[in-house]
Structure formats: C-alpha cells, structure tokens
Amino acid sequence: MNDDRVSAGDSSIAYAYRPSLLGAPWEFRLTGNGIDWAAGSRSGHVPFRNIRRVRLSYRPASMQSHRFKTEVWAEGAPKLEILSSSWKSLVEQERLDQPYAAFVRELHRRIALAAPPARF
C-alpha cells in the first residue's frame, strides 16, 4: 500500500495514511475475519470478534482543521488509530475524506456482522 487511498481489489479493503512527516505510514486492510495493520516494522492482525471498543471523533489539529479519528481497542492488540488526513510534505497535510469514510463504513459493517460485545 504505497498511496493513501482505499483499494478494493478482492474482498479486502485497504486504507493508509501518514500520521507524521518522518514516521512510517499506517496501513490497514480489512480481511474476511479482521483487520491487518502495519506501521513500519510493527504489524498485526485483529479479529473482529476481539474488538471491544470503537470511538469516532472530530480531532482538528494545528495544520489540519478538518480531521476525524477512529480508535479501535481489541483484546491482545494495541489501540489502532485511523486518521482522515495524511502528511504530504513539510507544510502540507492532505484530506482523505472519501477513502477514510469508505473504510470506516466498511469497518463498521464487518464489526456488526461479527457481532462482538463491542461498545461504540
């Protein structure tokens, strides 16, 4: 996943963003049974059935006044943060409204199908 877009080539849906200019991009892929994620050398898989909490929030930042955040907590996994904007250059952030919204909608649909005891 080299660009910050949603892709849906098979039954999986992917989304990526860069939370900081110098850091590694965060990459997410929804698979049939969970979320595959990678951030630099760290990566993992979170089954939908293990998700315990999901929070959506509006989180403006100094360089991006229009930014949304989805946080996912699951058993045995770090908290996943999915942001709607990505660093593009030293002074510019890019809004990823449409790909972010599509990814979050599909994430919620798949969590609902798995029916974990999640709190939203």
C-alpha positions in Angstrom: 0.0 0.0 0.0 2.0 2.9 -1.2 -0.6 5.6 -1.6 -3.1 7.0 1.0 -6.2 5.7 -0.7 -8.8 2.9 -0.2 -8.4 0.0 -2.6 -10.7 -2.9 -3.0 -9.2 -5.4 -5.4 -10.6 -8.6 -3.8 -12.8 -9.0 -0.7 -10.4 -6.9 1.4 -10.4 -3.1 1.6 -7.3 -1.1 2.4 -6.5 2.4 3.8 -3.3 4.1 4.6 -2.2 7.4 6.0 1.0 9.1 7.3 0.5 10.3 10.9 3.8 12.3 10.8 6.1 13.5 8.2 9.1 11.4 9.2 7.3 8.4 10.6 6.2 5.3 8.8 2.7 5.2 7.3 0.0 3.3 9.0 -1.6 0.8 6.7 -4.9 -1.1 7.4 -6.6 -3.9 5.4 -10.0 -5.3 6.3 -10.0 -9.1 5.6 -12.8 -11.6 6.0 -12.2 -12.0 9.7 -10.3 -9.0 10.9 -8.0 -6.0 10.4 -4.5 -6.5 9.3 -2.3 -3.5 10.2 1.2 -2.3 9.7 3.2 0.7 10.9 6.9 0.5 9.9 8.3 -2.7 11.3 5.3 -3.3 13.6 2.3 -5.2 12.3 -0.5 -7.4 13.5 -4.0 -8.9 12.9 -7.1 -8.0 15.0 -10.0 -10.4 14.6 -13.4 -8.6 14.5 -14.6 -10.9 17.3 -11.9 -9.4 19.6 -12.9 -5.8 19.2 -14.2 -4.4 22.4 -14.5 -0.6 21.8 -14.7 1.8 18.8 -14.7 5.5 19.1 -15.2 8.1 16.3 -14.2 11.7 17.0 -13.6 15.0 15.3 -10.0 15.9 16.1 -8.8 19.1 14.4 -5.0 19.7 14.6 -2.9 22.8 14.0 -2.1 22.0 10.4 -5.5 20.3 9.6 -8.7 21.9 10.9 -10.8 19.2 9.3 -9.7 15.8 10.7 -11.5 12.8 12.0 -10.2 9.9 14.1 -11.4 6.3 14.6 -9.9 4.4 17.5 -10.2 0.7 17.8 -9.5 -1.3 21.0 -9.3 -5.1 20.9 -8.1 -7.9 23.2 -4.4 -8.7 22.7 -3.7 -5.8 20.3 -2.5 -2.2 20.6 -5.0 0.6 20.1 -5.4 1.3 16.4 -5.8 5.0 15.4 -7.1 5.7 11.9 -7.0 9.4 10.8 -8.7 11.1 7.9 -5.7 13.2 6.9 -2.1 12.4 5.9 1.2 14.3 5.8 2.1 15.2 2.3 5.1 17.5 2.8 6.8 19.6 5.4 4.0 22.2 5.4 1.0 20.3 3.9 -1.4 17.8 5.0 -3.8 16.0 2.7 -7.5 15.4 3.5 -8.6 11.8 2.7 -12.3 12.3 3.4 -13.7 9.9 0.8 -11.3 7.0 1.3 -11.5 7.4 5.1 -15.3 7.4 5.1 -15.5 4.4 2.8 -13.0 2.4 5.0 -14.8 3.3 8.3 -18.2 2.4 6.9 -16.9 -1.0 5.8 -15.1 -1.5 9.1 -18.4 -0.9 11.0 -20.3 -3.2 8.7 -17.9 -6.0 9.2 -17.8 -5.5 13.0 -21.6 -5.6 13.1 -21.5 -8.9 11.1 -19.1 -10.4 13.6 -21.3 -9.2 16.5 -18.6 -8.9 19.1 -19.6 -7.4 22.5 -18.2 -4.0 21.4 -19.0 -0.6 22.8 -19.4 2.2 20.3 
